[in-house]
Amino acid sequence: MAENRASAHPEDPAEEYTEGTPCWVDAQLPDVAAGKRFYGGLFGWEFADDVAADRPVRARLRGAPVAALTPKTDGRMPTVWTVHFATADVRALARRIEADGGQLVTPPRPDGGLGTTALAADPQGAVFGLWQPGRHTGFGRRHEPGTFTWAELYTRDTEAADAFYGDLFHDALFGPGAEPDFGRAPLTGVFPAEMPSHFLVHFLVGDREAALGTVVRLGGRVQVPPFETSYGGVAVVTDDQGASFALLQR
């Protein structure tokens, strides 16, 4: 695996994200070193080798940032992938979320000079992140094999979800030239009845069957076998620590 030290990338190329556009994803993992081996083997991600064990590490693909692996500081917290939505004013957006019936899981806080982050939940409990950029604007690559390409909200009340996110992220969903990178679907069919509302992060792959074989070889498992959606062929998997994500072939 190629070395890729963080000091070689003091700032990432700027990209403008409309408020409500998915701009970053991260995984909260018990063992970040194991995560580096898994996702490096699956997607070809590269990682800095000089990051402290208790600090998040950014994954890069061909030199550009694509995701982060974050160590869990509380064993009671879930092992999950989280999608973060862009905003120019994270505190103002947090107030709107609460006014519309959502809640803050963690209040806005600065992340060094990289930006300002917060975690929120919609009225049905689906958790998502907010990101106000500083030096770090978000994805350096997306919609390429091995990178983020879609986030699907699986929810029990699609009408309520449409109202909440339609108001919260109207321009990203319906504005001029809008090409949203997330959608929603009813929480039925491929998921068990007890599954809570959640966002499922999708990574693009060129060969879904080959990627599924790699997931299993690296110690992960197939959670939901391949099925077809309006945006492509999907399979839901977990990594070797239990974090769920989807493989999407278009």
PyMOL commands that set and color helices and strands:
alter all, ss='L'
color gray80, all
select helices_A, chain A and resi 6-8+32-43+90-99+158-168+170-174+208-217
alter helices_A, ss='H'
color red, helices_A
select strands_A, chain A and resi 22-29+46-47+57-61+64-71+80-86+103-111+115-121+127-133+148-155+182-186+198-204+221-229+232-238+244-249
alter strands_A, ss='S'
color yellow, strands_A
deselect
rebuild
show_as cartoon
